[in-house]
């Protein structure tokens, strides 16, 4: 069985045990921390490889990556 299917089963089992809003919030917080740690690990690896550096991060801080809002195109 592929890992993605195993992951689905594990998540379904975990979700079946959530009985309150507090449990749900705790579960969401746990997932957020898990993915944040994975992202941090990837960023650290990129830093060590020299793919990114302080200058790169400063450039990211200056970027405006929003999708332009087109009022006319979105009118109904």
PQR file with spaces between the fields and no chain letter, atoms N, CA, C, O and H, PARSE charges and radii, in Angstrom:
ATOM       1  N    UNK     1       0.847   -1.181    0.000 -0.4000 1.5000
ATOM       2  CA   UNK     1       0.000    0.000    0.000 -0.0000 2.0000
ATOM       3  C    UNK     1       0.891    1.242    0.000  0.5500 1.7000
ATOM       4  O    UNK     1       1.816    1.336    0.807 -0.5500 1.4000
ATOM       5  N    UNK     2       0.625    2.192   -0.892 -0.4000 1.5000
ATOM       6  CA   UNK     2       1.448    3.418   -0.944 -0.0000 2.0000
ATOM       7  C    UNK     2       1.347    4.230    0.358  0.5500 1.7000
ATOM       8  O    UNK     2       0.353    4.168    1.081 -0.5500 1.4000
ATOM       9  H    UNK     2      -0.126    2.116   -1.548  0.4000 1.0000
ATOM      10  N    UNK     3       2.403    4.980    0.621 -0.4000 1.5000
ATOM      11  CA   UNK     3       2.425    5.796    1.843 -0.0000 2.0000
ATOM      12  C    UNK     3       1.287    6.803    1.887  0.5500 1.7000
ATOM      13  O    UNK     3       0.785    7.119    2.966 -0.5500 1.4000
ATOM      14  H    UNK     3       3.211    5.030    0.034  0.4000 1.0000
ATOM      15  N    UNK     4       0.872    7.311    0.734 -0.4000 1.5000
ATOM      16  CA   UNK     4      -0.226    8.284    0.744 -0.0000 2.0000
ATOM      17  C    UNK     4      -1.512    7.645    1.248  0.5500 1.7000
ATOM      18  O    UNK     4      -2.278    8.286    1.968 -0.5500 1.4000
ATOM      19  H    UNK     4       1.279    7.054   -0.142  0.4000 1.0000
ATOM      20  N    UNK     5      -1.760    6.396    0.880 -0.4000 1.5000
ATOM      21  CA   UNK     5      -2.959    5.708    1.377 -0.0000 2.0000
ATOM      22  C    UNK     5      -2.835    5.405    2.866  0.5500 1.7000
ATOM      23  O    UNK     5      -3.808    5.518    3.611 -0.5500 1.4000
ATOM      24  H    UNK     5      -1.138    5.875    0.295  0.4000 1.0000
ATOM      25  N    UNK     6      -1.643    5.022    3.292 -0.4000 1.5000
ATOM      26  CA   UNK     6      -1.422    4.802    4.725 -0.0000 2.0000
ATOM      27  C    UNK     6      -1.645    6.093    5.509  0.5500 1.7000
ATOM      28  O    UNK     6      -2.223    6.080    6.596 -0.5500 1.4000
ATOM      29  H    UNK     6      -0.853    4.930    2.687  0.4000 1.0000
ATOM      30  N    UNK     7      -1.178    7.209    4.944 -0.4000 1.5000
ATOM      31  CA   UNK     7      -1.363    8.504    5.600 -0.0000 2.0000
ATOM      32  C    UNK     7      -2.841    8.840    5.706  0.5500 1.7000
ATOM      33  O    UNK     7      -3.293    9.332    6.740 -0.5500 1.4000
ATOM      34  H    UNK     7      -0.708    7.220    4.061  0.4000 1.0000
ATOM      35  N    UNK     8      -3.598    8.580    4.643 -0.4000 1.5000
ATOM      36  CA   UNK     8      -5.042    8.832    4.680 -0.0000 2.0000
ATOM      37  C    UNK     8      -5.704    8.031    5.800  0.5500 1.7000
ATOM      38  O    UNK     8      -6.525    8.563    6.547 -0.5500 1.4000
ATOM      39  H    UNK     8      -3.231    8.181    3.803  0.4000 1.0000
ATOM      40  N    UNK     9      -5.349    6.766    5.913 -0.4000 1.5000
ATOM      41  CA   UNK     9      -5.930    5.926    6.961 -0.0000 2.0000
ATOM      42  C    UNK     9      -5.574    6.433    8.350  0.5500 1.7000
ATOM      43  O    UNK     9      -6.417    6.455    9.247 -0.5500 1.4000
ATOM      44  H    UNK     9      -4.682    6.333    5.306  0.4000 1.0000
ATOM      45  N    UNK    10      -4.322    6.841    8.522 -0.4000 1.5000
ATOM      46  CA   UNK    10      -3.905    7.371    9.826 -0.0000 2.0000
ATOM      47  C    UNK    10      -4.661    8.653   10.169  0.5500 1.7000
ATOM      48  O    UNK    10      -5.088    8.850   11.307 -0.5500 1.4000
ATOM      49  H    UNK    10      -3.637    6.823    7.793  0.4000 1.0000
ATOM      50  N    UNK    11      -4.821    9.515    9.175 -0.4000 1.5000
ATOM      51  CA   UNK    11      -5.561   10.764    9.417 -0.0000 2.0000
ATOM      52  C    UNK    11      -7.018   10.493    9.742  0.5500 1.7000
ATOM      53  O    UNK    11      -7.583   11.119   10.639 -0.5500 1.4000
ATOM      54  H    UNK    11      -4.474    9.355    8.250  0.4000 1.0000
ATOM      55  N    UNK    12      -7.628    9.567    9.024 -0.4000 1.5000
ATOM      56  CA   UNK    12      -9.028    9.224    9.303 -0.0000 2.0000
ATOM      57  C    UNK    12      -9.165    8.674   10.715  0.5500 1.7000
ATOM      58  O    UNK    12     -10.095    9.031   11.438 -0.5500 1.4000
ATOM      59  H    UNK    12      -7.169    9.058    8.296  0.4000 1.0000
ATOM      60  N    UNK    13      -8.240    7.806   11.108 -0.4000 1.5000
ATOM      61  CA   UNK    13      -8.279    7.281   12.479 -0.0000 2.0000
ATOM      62  C    UNK    13      -8.117    8.392   13.501  0.5500 1.7000
ATOM      63  O    UNK    13      -8.811    8.406   14.518 -0.5500 1.4000
ATOM      64  H    UNK    13      -7.484    7.516   10.522  0.4000 1.0000
ATOM      65  N    UNK    14      -7.210    9.321   13.241 -0.4000 1.5000
ATOM      66  CA   UNK    14      -7.004   10.438   14.173 -0.0000 2.0000
ATOM      67  C    UNK    14      -8.248   11.318   14.223  0.5500 1.7000
ATOM      68  O    UNK    14      -8.682   11.724   15.300 -0.5500 1.4000
ATOM      69  H    UNK    14      -6.647    9.309   12.415  0.4000 1.0000
ATOM      70  N    UNK    15      -8.815   11.608   13.069 -0.4000 1.5000
ATOM      71  CA   UNK    15      -9.991   12.476   13.020 -0.0000 2.0000
ATOM      72  C    UNK    15     -11.192   11.845   13.712  0.5500 1.7000
ATOM      73  O    UNK    15     -12.013   12.553   14.296 -0.5500 1.4000
ATOM      74  H    UNK    15      -8.462   11.277   12.194  0.4000 1.0000
ATOM      75  N    UNK    16     -11.301   10.528   13.652 -0.4000 1.5000
ATOM      76  CA   UNK    16     -12.410    9.841   14.319 -0.0000 2.0000
ATOM      77  C    UNK    16     -12.343    9.967   15.832  0.5500 1.7000
ATOM      78  O    UNK    16     -13.341    9.740   16.517 -0.5500 1.4000
ATOM      79  H    UNK    16     -10.634    9.953   13.178  0.4000 1.0000
ATOM      80  N    UNK    17     -11.188   10.325   16.359 -0.4000 1.5000
ATOM      81  CA   UNK    17     -11.028   10.459   17.808 -0.0000 2.0000
ATOM      82  C    UNK    17     -11.160   11.897   18.288  0.5500 1.7000
ATOM      83  O    UNK    17     -11.029   12.159   19.484 -0.5500 1.4000
ATOM      84  H    UNK    17     -10.377   10.510   15.804  0.4000 1.0000
ATOM      85  N    UNK    18     -11.414   12.820   17.391 -0.4000 1.5000
ATOM      86  CA   UNK    18     -11.606   14.220   17.785 -0.0000 2.0000
ATOM      87  C    UNK    18     -13.044   14.380   18.268  0.5500 1.7000
ATOM      88  O    UNK    18     -13.997   14.127   17.531 -0.5500 1.4000
ATOM      89  H    UNK    18     -11.521   12.607   16.420  0.4000 1.0000
ATOM      90  N    UNK    19     -13.175   14.799   19.509 -0.4000 1.5000
ATOM      91  CA   UNK    19     -14.497   14.871   20.135 -0.0000 2.0000
ATOM      92  C    UNK    19     -14.920   16.278   20.554  0.5500 1.7000
ATOM      93  O    UNK    19     -16.037   16.484   21.030 -0.5500 1.4000
ATOM      94  H    UNK    19     -12.401   15.005   20.108  0.4000 1.0000
ATOM      95  N    UNK    20     -14.018   17.241   20.371 -0.4000 1.5000
ATOM      96  CA   UNK    20     -14.358   18.596   20.814 -0.0000 2.0000
ATOM      97  C    UNK    20     -13.618   19.610   19.949  0.5500 1.7000
ATOM      98  O    UNK    20     -12.699   19.277   19.201 -0.5500 1.4000
ATOM      99  H    UNK    20     -13.111   17.074   19.985  0.4000 1.0000
ATOM     100  N    UNK    21     -14.053   20.854   20.082 -0.4000 1.5000
ATOM     101  CA   UNK    21     -13.369   21.935   19.374 -0.0000 2.0000
ATOM     102  C    UNK    21     -11.938   22.067   19.862  0.5500 1.7000
ATOM     103  O    UNK    21     -11.034   22.376   19.086 -0.5500 1.4000
ATOM     104  H    UNK    21     -14.799   21.125   20.690  0.4000 1.0000
ATOM     105  N    UNK    22     -11.735   21.831   21.149 -0.4000 1.5000
ATOM     106  CA   UNK    22     -10.384   21.898   21.713 -0.0000 2.0000
ATOM     107  C    UNK    22      -9.487   20.829   21.077  0.5500 1.7000
ATOM     108  O    UNK    22      -8.339   21.106   20.728 -0.5500 1.4000
ATOM     109  H    UNK    22     -12.469   21.579   21.779  0.4000 1.0000
ATOM     110  N    UNK    23     -10.012   19.615   20.930 -0.4000 1.5000
ATOM     111  CA   UNK    23      -9.248   18.550   20.273 -0.0000 2.0000
ATOM     112  C    UNK    23      -8.914   18.936   18.831  0.5500 1.7000
ATOM     113  O    UNK    23      -7.792   18.733   18.369 -0.5500 1.4000
ATOM     114  H    UNK    23     -10.945   19.390   21.214  0.4000 1.0000
ATOM     115  N    UNK    24      -9.899   19.493   18.128 -0.4000 1.5000
ATOM     116  CA   UNK    24      -9.687   19.894   16.741 -0.0000 2.0000
ATOM     117  C    UNK    24      -8.612   20.967   16.637  0.5500 1.7000
ATOM     118  O    UNK    24      -7.734   20.892   15.777 -0.5500 1.4000
ATOM     119  H    UNK    24     -10.811   19.658   18.504  0.4000 1.0000
ATOM     120  N    UNK    25      -8.682   21.959   17.507 -0.4000 1.5000
ATOM     121  CA   UNK    25      -7.676   23.024   17.490 -0.0000 2.0000
ATOM     122  C    UNK    25      -6.288   22.481   17.815  0.5500 1.7000
ATOM     123  O    UNK    25      -5.295   22.904   17.223 -0.5500 1.4000
ATOM     124  H    UNK    25      -9.396   22.020   18.205  0.4000 1.0000
ATOM     125  N    UNK    26      -6.224   21.545   18.755 -0.4000 1.5000
ATOM     126  CA   UNK    26      -4.938   20.937   19.102 -0.0000 2.0000
ATOM     127  C    UNK    26      -4.383   20.140   17.923  0.5500 1.7000
ATOM     128  O    UNK    26      -3.182   20.177   17.657 -0.5500 1.4000
ATOM     129  H    UNK    26      -7.030   21.201   19.236  0.4000 1.0000
ATOM     130  N    UNK    27      -5.255   19.422   17.219 -0.4000 1.5000
ATOM     131  CA   UNK    27      -4.850   18.640   16.062 -0.0000 2.0000
ATOM     132  C    UNK    27      -4.351   19.559   14.943  0.5500 1.7000
ATOM     133  O    UNK    27      -3.327   19.280   14.319 -0.5500 1.4000
ATOM     134  H    UNK    27      -6.231   19.393   17.435  0.4000 1.0000
ATOM     135  N    UNK    28      -5.072   20.646   14.692 -0.4000 1.5000
ATOM     136  CA   UNK    28      -4.661   21.596   13.657 -0.0000 2.0000
ATOM     137  C    UNK    28      -3.319   22.228   14.016  0.5500 1.7000
ATOM     138  O    UNK    28      -2.476   22.437   13.144 -0.5500 1.4000
ATOM     139  H    UNK    28      -5.904   20.872   15.198  0.4000 1.0000
ATOM     140  N    UNK    29      -3.123   22.530   15.291 -0.4000 1.5000
ATOM     141  CA   UNK    29      -1.864   23.107   15.744 -0.0000 2.0000
ATOM     142  C    UNK    29      -0.718   22.111   15.549  0.5500 1.7000
ATOM     143  O    UNK    29       0.381   22.492   15.146 -0.5500 1.4000
ATOM     144  H    UNK    29      -3.808   22.360   15.999  0.4000 1.0000
ATOM     145  N    UNK    30      -0.978   20.856   15.833 -0.4000 1.5000
ATOM     146  CA   UNK    30       0.022   19.811   15.643 -0.0000 2.0000
ATOM     147  C    UNK    30       0.421   19.704   14.173  0.5500 1.7000
ATOM     148  O    UNK    30       1.607   19.607   13.858 -0.5500 1.4000
ATOM     149  H    UNK    30      -1.871   20.547   16.161  0.4000 1.0000
ATOM     150  N    UNK    31      -0.560   19.722   13.276 -0.4000 1.5000
ATOM     151  CA   UNK    31      -0.261   19.668   11.842 -0.0000 2.0000
ATOM     152  C    UNK    31       0.517   20.898   11.386  0.5500 1.7000
ATOM     153  O    UNK    31       1.456   20.793   10.598 -0.5500 1.4000
ATOM     154  H    UNK    31      -1.524   19.801   13.532  0.4000 1.0000
ATOM     155  N    UNK    32       0.119   22.058   11.886 -0.4000 1.5000
ATOM     156  CA   UNK    32       0.822   23.294   11.515 -0.0000 2.0000
ATOM     157  C    UNK    32       2.282   23.224   11.939  0.5500 1.7000
ATOM     158  O    UNK    32       3.169   23.601   11.173 -0.5500 1.4000
ATOM     159  H    UNK    32      -0.644   22.144   12.526  0.4000 1.0000
ATOM     160  N    UNK    33       2.536   22.750   13.142 -0.4000 1.5000
ATOM     161  CA   UNK    33       3.919   22.631   13.623 -0.0000 2.0000
ATOM     162  C    UNK    33       4.699   21.616   12.798  0.5500 1.7000
ATOM     163  O    UNK    33       5.873   21.830   12.497 -0.5500 1.4000
ATOM     164  H    UNK    33       1.815   22.445   13.765  0.4000 1.0000
ATOM     165  N    UNK    34       4.057   20.518   12.432 -0.4000 1.5000
ATOM     166  CA   UNK    34       4.714   19.494   11.626 -0.0000 2.0000
ATOM     167  C    UNK    34       5.179   20.071   10.295  0.5500 1.7000
ATOM     168  O    UNK    34       6.331   19.889    9.903 -0.5500 1.4000
ATOM     169  H    UNK    34       3.103   20.343   12.676  0.4000 1.0000
ATOM     170  N    UNK    35       4.276   20.773    9.597 -0.4000 1.5000
ATOM     171  CA   UNK    35       4.638   21.315    8.288 -0.0000 2.0000
ATOM     172  C    UNK    35       5.588   22.503    8.402  0.5500 1.7000
ATOM     173  O    UNK    35       6.413   22.716    7.514 -0.5500 1.4000
ATOM     174  H    UNK    35       3.340   20.922    9.916  0.4000 1.0000
ATOM     175  N    UNK    36       5.486   23.272    9.468 -0.4000 1.5000
ATOM     176  CA   UNK    36       6.429   24.374    9.685 -0.0000 2.0000
ATOM     177  C    UNK    36       7.840   23.822    9.906  0.5500 1.7000
ATOM     178  O    UNK    36       8.813   24.388    9.407 -0.5500 1.4000
ATOM     179  H    UNK    36       4.816   23.099   10.190  0.4000 1.0000
ATOM     180  N    UNK    37       7.951   22.726   10.648 -0.4000 1.5000
ATOM     181  CA   UNK    37       9.264   22.121   10.887 -0.0000 2.0000
ATOM     182  C    UNK    37       9.853   21.582    9.582  0.5500 1.7000
ATOM     183  O    UNK    37      11.055   21.710    9.348 -0.5500 1.4000
ATOM     184  H    UNK    37       7.161   22.266   11.053  0.4000 1.0000
ATOM     185  N    UNK    38       9.020   20.982    8.732 -0.4000 1.5000
ATOM     186  CA   UNK    38       9.502   20.479    7.446 -0.0000 2.0000
ATOM     187  C    UNK    38       9.967   21.639    6.564  0.5500 1.7000
ATOM     188  O    UNK    38      10.994   21.535    5.893 -0.5500 1.4000
ATOM     189  H    UNK    38       8.043   20.878    8.921  0.4000 1.0000
ATOM     190  N    UNK    39       9.219   22.740    6.564 -0.4000 1.5000
ATOM     191  CA   UNK    39       9.610   23.912    5.779 -0.0000 2.0000
ATOM     192  C    UNK    39      10.926   24.488    6.291  0.5500 1.7000
ATOM     193  O    UNK    39      11.798   24.853    5.502 -0.5500 1.4000
ATOM     194  H    UNK    39       8.385   22.824    7.109  0.4000 1.0000
ATOM     195  N    UNK    40      11.066   24.569    7.603 -0.4000 1.5000
ATOM     196  CA   UNK    40      12.302   25.097    8.190 -0.0000 2.0000
ATOM     197  C    UNK    40      13.491   24.224    7.831  0.5500 1.7000
ATOM     198  O    UNK    40      14.576   24.732    7.547 -0.5500 1.4000
ATOM     199  H    UNK    40      10.358   24.272    8.244  0.4000 1.0000
ATOM     200  N    UNK    41      13.293   22.917    7.844 -0.4000 1.5000
ATOM     201  CA   UNK    41      14.358   21.979    7.481 -0.0000 2.0000
ATOM     202  C    UNK    41      14.780   22.194    6.025  0.5500 1.7000
ATOM     203  O    UNK    41      15.971   22.179    5.713 -0.5500 1.4000
ATOM     204  H    UNK    41      12.412   22.504    8.075  0.4000 1.0000
ATOM     205  N    UNK    42      13.812   22.391    5.143 -0.4000 1.5000
ATOM     206  CA   UNK    42      14.120   22.626    3.726 -0.0000 2.0000
ATOM     207  C    UNK    42      14.852   23.951    3.539  0.5500 1.7000
ATOM     208  O    UNK    42      15.794   24.040    2.751 -0.5500 1.4000
ATOM     209  H    UNK    42      12.845   22.403    5.396  0.4000 1.0000
ATOM     210  N    UNK    43      14.419   24.972    4.260 -0.4000 1.5000
ATOM     211  CA   UNK    43      15.071   26.283    4.171 -0.0000 2.0000
ATOM     212  C    UNK    43      16.505   26.195    4.694  0.5500 1.7000
ATOM     213  O    UNK    43      17.422   26.764    4.101 -0.5500 1.4000
ATOM     214  H    UNK    43      13.654   24.899    4.900  0.4000 1.0000
ATOM     215  N    UNK    44      16.694   25.483    5.801 -0.4000 1.5000
ATOM     216  CA   UNK    44      18.045   25.312    6.345 -0.0000 2.0000
ATOM     217  C    UNK    44      18.948   24.602    5.342  0.5500 1.7000
ATOM     218  O    UNK    44      20.116   24.963    5.193 -0.5500 1.4000
ATOM     219  H    UNK    44      15.949   25.021    6.282  0.4000 1.0000
ATOM     220  N    UNK    45      18.413   23.591    4.653 -0.4000 1.5000
ATOM     221  CA   UNK    45      19.202   22.869    3.655 -0.0000 2.0000
ATOM     222  C    UNK    45      19.567   23.792    2.496  0.5500 1.7000
ATOM     223  O    UNK    45      20.691   23.747    1.997 -0.5500 1.4000
ATOM     224  H    UNK    45      17.465   23.297    4.775  0.4000 1.0000
ATOM     225  N    UNK    46      18.631   24.622    2.068 -0.4000 1.5000
ATOM     226  CA   UNK    46      18.904   25.567    0.983 -0.0000 2.0000
ATOM     227  C    UNK    46      19.979   26.570    1.408  0.5500 1.7000
ATOM     228  O    UNK    46      20.832   26.951    0.606 -0.5500 1.4000
ATOM     229  H    UNK    46      17.717   24.658    2.472  0.4000 1.0000
ATOM     230  N    UNK    47      19.933   26.991    2.663 -0.4000 1.5000
ATOM     231  CA   UNK    47      20.934   27.927    3.188 -0.0000 2.0000
ATOM     232  C    UNK    47      22.311   27.268    3.189  0.5500 1.7000
ATOM     233  O    UNK    47      23.297   27.871    2.765 -0.5500 1.4000
ATOM     234  H    UNK    47      19.241   26.682    3.315  0.4000 1.0000
ATOM     235  N    UNK    48      22.368   26.031    3.666 -0.4000 1.5000
ATOM     236  CA   UNK    48      23.643   25.307    3.727 -0.0000 2.0000
ATOM     237  C    UNK    48      24.214   25.068    2.328  0.5500 1.7000
ATOM     238  O    UNK    48      25.430   25.111    2.144 -0.5500 1.4000
ATOM     239  H    UNK    48      21.566   25.541    4.009  0.4000 1.0000
ATOM     240  N    UNK    49      23.350   24.815    1.339 -0.4000 1.5000
ATOM     241  CA   UNK    49      23.797   24.575   -0.028 -0.0000 2.0000
ATOM     242  C    UNK    49      24.198   25.861   -0.744  0.5500 1.7000
ATOM     243  O    UNK    49      24.838   25.823   -1.795 -0.5500 1.4000
ATOM     244  H    UNK    49      22.362   24.780    1.488  0.4000 1.0000
ATOM     245  N    UNK    50      23.817   26.998   -0.168 -0.4000 1.5000
ATOM     246  CA   UNK    50      24.110   28.278   -0.793 -0.0000 2.0000
ATOM     247  C    UNK    50      23.065   28.710   -1.807  0.5500 1.7000
ATOM     248  O    UNK    50      23.262   29.688   -2.527 -0.5500 1.4000
ATOM     249  H    UNK    50      23.297   27.029    0.686  0.4000 1.0000
ATOM     250  N    UNK    51      21.951   27.983   -1.866 -0.4000 1.5000
ATOM     251  CA   UNK    51      20.864   28.336   -2.782 -0.0000 2.0000
ATOM     252  C    UNK    51      20.235   29.662   -2.384  0.5500 1.7000
ATOM     253  O    UNK    51      19.858   30.464   -3.239 -0.5500 1.4000
ATOM     254  H    UNK    51      21.791   27.188   -1.281  0.4000 1.0000
ATOM     255  N    UNK    52      20.126   29.885   -1.077 -0.4000 1.5000
ATOM     256  CA   UNK    52      19.628   31.162   -0.568 -0.0000 2.0000
ATOM     257  C    UNK    52      20.635   31.709    0.430  0.5500 1.7000
ATOM     258  O    UNK    52      21.426   30.974    1.022 -0.5500 1.4000
ATOM     259  H    UNK    52      20.432   29.233   -0.383  0.4000 1.0000
ATOM     260  N    UNK    53      20.577   33.040    0.598 -0.4000 1.5000
ATOM     261  CA   UNK    53      21.429   33.700    1.582 -0.0000 2.0000
ATOM     262  C    UNK    53      20.665   34.905    2.117  0.5500 1.7000
ATOM     263  O    UNK    53      19.492   35.097    1.798 -0.5500 1.4000
ATOM     264  H    UNK    53      19.934   33.637    0.118  0.4000 1.0000
ATOM     265  N    UNK    54      21.323   35.695    2.914 -0.4000 1.5000
ATOM     266  CA   UNK    54      20.656   36.845    3.524 -0.0000 2.0000
ATOM     267  C    UNK    54      20.133   37.814    2.469  0.5500 1.7000
ATOM     268  O    UNK    54      19.057   38.391    2.629 -0.5500 1.4000
ATOM     269  H    UNK    54      22.276   35.539    3.173  0.4000 1.0000
ATOM     270  N    UNK    55      20.889   37.991    1.400 -0.4000 1.5000
ATOM     271  CA   UNK    55      20.461   38.881    0.314 -0.0000 2.0000
ATOM     272  C    UNK    55      19.168   38.367   -0.332  0.5500 1.7000
ATOM     273  O    UNK    55      18.262   39.146   -0.628 -0.5500 1.4000
ATOM     274  H    UNK    55      21.763   37.523    1.271  0.4000 1.0000
ATOM     275  N    UNK    56      19.093   37.057   -0.546 -0.4000 1.5000
ATOM     276  CA   UNK    56      17.887   36.451   -1.126 -0.0000 2.0000
ATOM     277  C    UNK    56      16.676   36.731   -0.243  0.5500 1.7000
ATOM     278  O    UNK    56      15.613   37.110   -0.734 -0.5500 1.4000
ATOM     279  H    UNK    56      19.829   36.424   -0.305  0.4000 1.0000
ATOM     280  N    UNK    57      16.843   36.544    1.045 -0.4000 1.5000
ATOM     281  CA   UNK    57      15.738   36.752    1.984 -0.0000 2.0000
ATOM     282  C    UNK    57      15.322   38.209    2.000  0.5500 1.7000
ATOM     283  O    UNK    57      14.130   38.510    2.065 -0.5500 1.4000
ATOM     284  H    UNK    57      17.707   36.236    1.445  0.4000 1.0000
ATOM     285  N    UNK    58      16.291   39.126    1.940 -0.4000 1.5000
ATOM     286  CA   UNK    58      15.960   40.554    1.874 -0.0000 2.0000
ATOM     287  C    UNK    58      15.195   40.887    0.600  0.5500 1.7000
ATOM     288  O    UNK    58      14.272   41.700    0.624 -0.5500 1.4000
ATOM     289  H    UNK    58      17.259   38.881    1.887  0.4000 1.0000
ATOM     290  N    UNK    59      15.578   40.258   -0.521 -0.4000 1.5000
ATOM     291  CA   UNK    59      14.852   40.465   -1.783 -0.0000 2.0000
ATOM     292  C    UNK    59      13.425   39.965   -1.669  0.5500 1.7000
ATOM     293  O    UNK    59      12.498   40.618   -2.150 -0.5500 1.4000
ATOM     294  H    UNK    59      16.328   39.597   -0.540  0.4000 1.0000
ATOM     295  N    UNK    60      13.237   38.817   -1.037 -0.4000 1.5000
ATOM     296  CA   UNK    60      11.882   38.290   -0.850 -0.0000 2.0000
ATOM     297  C    UNK    60      11.031   39.280   -0.054  0.5500 1.7000
ATOM     298  O    UNK    60       9.838   39.439   -0.315 -0.5500 1.4000
ATOM     299  H    UNK    60      13.990   38.287   -0.646  0.4000 1.0000
ATOM     300  N    UNK    61      11.653   39.933    0.907 -0.4000 1.5000
ATOM     301  CA   UNK    61      10.924   40.905    1.716 -0.0000 2.0000
ATOM     302  C    UNK    61      10.483   42.126    0.930  0.5500 1.7000
ATOM     303  O    UNK    61       9.552   42.821    1.336 -0.5500 1.4000
ATOM     304  H    UNK    61      12.622   39.803    1.118  0.4000 1.0000
ATOM     305  N    UNK    62      11.137   42.393   -0.186 -0.4000 1.5000
ATOM     306  CA   UNK    62      10.796   43.545   -1.018 -0.0000 2.0000
ATOM     307  C    UNK    62       9.799   43.204   -2.130  0.5500 1.7000
ATOM     308  O    UNK    62       9.246   44.103   -2.763 -0.5500 1.4000
ATOM     309  H    UNK    62      11.893   41.828   -0.516  0.4000 1.0000
ATOM     310  N    UNK    63       9.569   41.914   -2.367 -0.4000 1.5000
ATOM     311  CA   UNK    63       8.711   41.498   -3.477 -0.0000 2.0000
ATOM     312  C    UNK    63       7.234   41.701   -3.143  0.5500 1.7000
ATOM     313  O    UNK    63       6.807   41.561   -1.997 -0.5500 1.4000
ATOM     314  H    UNK    63      10.018   41.184   -1.852  0.4000 1.0000
ATOM     315  N    UNK    64       6.482   42.031   -4.170 -0.4000 1.5000
ATOM     316  CA   UNK    64       5.035   42.139   -4.067 -0.0000 2.0000
ATOM     317  C    UNK    64       4.468   41.103   -5.023  0.5500 1.7000
ATOM     318  O    UNK    64       4.403   41.330   -6.231 -0.5500 1.4000
ATOM     319  H    UNK    64       6.829   42.144   -5.101  0.4000 1.0000
ATOM     320  N    UNK    65       4.061   39.969   -4.479 -0.4000 1.5000
ATOM     321  CA   UNK    65       3.674   38.845   -5.316 -0.0000 2.0000
ATOM     322  C    UNK    65       2.153   38.660   -5.401  0.5500 1.7000
ATOM     323  O    UNK    65       1.679   37.598   -5.805 -0.5500 1.4000
ATOM     324  H    UNK    65       4.114   39.784   -3.498  0.4000 1.0000
ATOM     325  N    UNK    66       1.405   39.673   -5.029 -0.4000 1.5000
ATOM     326  CA   UNK    66      -0.049   39.577   -5.106 -0.0000 2.0000
ATOM     327  C    UNK    66      -0.510   39.525   -6.551  0.5500 1.7000
ATOM     328  O    UNK    66       0.109   40.114   -7.437 -0.5500 1.4000
ATOM     329  H    UNK    66       1.790   40.535   -4.701  0.4000 1.0000
ATOM     330  N    UNK    67      -1.576   38.830   -6.770 -0.4000 1.5000
ATOM     331  CA   UNK    67      -2.212   38.832   -8.081 -0.0000 2.0000
ATOM     332  C    UNK    67      -2.905   40.173   -8.252  0.5500 1.7000
ATOM     333  O    UNK    67      -3.636   40.594   -7.356 -0.5500 1.4000
ATOM     334  H    UNK    67      -2.079   38.352   -6.051  0.4000 1.0000
ATOM     335  N    UNK    68      -2.701   40.861   -9.377 -0.4000 1.5000
ATOM     336  CA   UNK    68      -3.349   42.155   -9.566 -0.0000 2.0000
ATOM     337  C    UNK    68      -4.870   41.996   -9.564  0.5500 1.7000
ATOM     338  O    UNK    68      -5.411   41.044  -10.126 -0.5500 1.4000
ATOM     339  H    UNK    68      -2.107   40.518  -10.105  0.4000 1.0000
ATOM     340  N    UNK    69      -5.531   42.930   -8.935 -0.4000 1.5000
ATOM     341  CA   UNK    69      -6.984   42.914   -8.882 -0.0000 2.0000
ATOM     342  C    UNK    69      -7.522   43.612  -10.116  0.5500 1.7000
ATOM     343  O    UNK    69      -7.169   44.756  -10.400 -0.5500 1.4000
ATOM     344  H    UNK    69      -5.092   43.704   -8.478  0.4000 1.0000
ATOM     345  N    UNK    70      -8.372   42.921  -10.839 -0.4000 1.5000
ATOM     346  CA   UNK    70      -8.970   43.497  -12.034 -0.0000 2.0000
ATOM     347  C    UNK    70     -10.466   43.615  -11.805  0.5500 1.7000
ATOM     348  O    UNK    70     -11.207   42.646  -11.970 -0.5500 1.4000
ATOM     349  H    UNK    70      -8.659   41.992  -10.608  0.4000 1.0000
ATOM     350  N    UNK    71     -10.897   44.782  -11.431 -0.4000 1.5000
ATOM     351  CA   UNK    71     -12.294   44.999  -11.069 -0.0000 2.0000
ATOM     352  C    UNK    71     -13.224   44.671  -12.223  0.5500 1.7000
ATOM     353  O    UNK    71     -14.203   43.949  -12.031 -0.5500 1.4000
ATOM     354  H    UNK    71     -10.295   45.569  -11.297  0.4000 1.0000
ATOM     355  N    UNK    72     -12.954   45.171  -13.391 -0.4000 1.5000
ATOM     356  CA   UNK    72     -13.833   44.974  -14.535 -0.0000 2.0000
ATOM     357  C    UNK    72     -13.960   43.499  -14.908  0.5500 1.7000
ATOM     358  O    UNK    72     -15.050   43.044  -15.253 -0.5500 1.4000
ATOM     359  H    UNK    72     -12.160   45.758  -13.547  0.4000 1.0000
ATOM     360  N    UNK    73     -12.887   42.765  -14.843 -0.4000 1.5000
ATOM     361  CA   UNK    73     -12.897   41.361  -15.224 -0.0000 2.0000
ATOM     362  C    UNK    73     -13.699   40.511  -14.247  0.5500 1.7000
ATOM     363  O    UNK    73     -14.195   39.445  -14.612 -0.5500 1.4000
ATOM     364  H    UNK    73     -12.002   43.134  -14.562  0.4000 1.0000
ATOM     365  N    UNK    74     -13.828   40.978  -12.997 -0.4000 1.5000
ATOM     366  CA   UNK    74     -14.508   40.192  -11.964 -0.0000 2.0000
ATOM     367  C    UNK    74     -15.943   40.638  -11.724  0.5500 1.7000
ATOM     368  O    UNK    74     -16.616   40.090  -10.851 -0.5500 1.4000
ATOM     369  H    UNK    74     -13.425   41.844  -12.700  0.4000 1.0000
ATOM     370  N    UNK    75     -16.412   41.598  -12.464 -0.4000 1.5000
ATOM     371  CA   UNK    75     -17.782   42.080  -12.272 -0.0000 2.0000
ATOM     372  C    UNK    75     -18.773   41.080  -12.836  0.5500 1.7000
ATOM     373  O    UNK    75     -18.522   40.451  -13.864 -0.5500 1.4000
ATOM     374  H    UNK    75     -15.865   42.043  -13.173  0.4000 1.0000
ATOM     375  N    UNK    76     -19.891   40.940  -12.161 -0.4000 1.5000
ATOM     376  CA   UNK    76     -20.911   40.027  -12.684 -0.0000 2.0000
ATOM     377  C    UNK    76     -22.047   40.776  -13.340  0.5500 1.7000
ATOM     378  O    UNK    76     -22.991   40.157  -13.833 -0.5500 1.4000
ATOM     379  H    UNK    76     -20.094   41.450  -11.326  0.4000 1.0000
